[in-house]
Amino acid sequence: MGDSGSFSSVAAQFLENIADDYTNTPVLLYCVRDPMTLGSSRRNQRESIMRALHDAVSFSKLSSFCNLM
């Protein structure tokens, strides 16, 4: 489930439902991204900062529903 764009709230709601329905089952949160998208020279500094902030907030929100990270 992607956490970028308009699907952030869908990912959070999905993980919350899984955590509620399967209370004794560990939920793992991990990130899979193209390594070239991190620190790409084509991006300007503002875009890089915005993406890093989005990732931090998204991971913080999603991690509250997970047992393993």
C-alpha positions, 0 to 999 in steps of 0.5 A: 500500500503506497503512502504517497499522494492521496493514498496516505489516508487510505493506507492509514485507515487500512492499517488501522482496520488490520490492527483492530481485526487481527489484534494478536497478529504482528503487523510489519511496516516497511518501505520499498522505494527506488533508491534513485528517488532519494537525493536525485540531482533533478529534484530541487532542494524544496522538493527534497525537503517536502518529500522528507517531511511527508515521509516522516509524518507518514511513517509516524502515523502508520507506525502507530498501527504496527508492531514491527518496523 
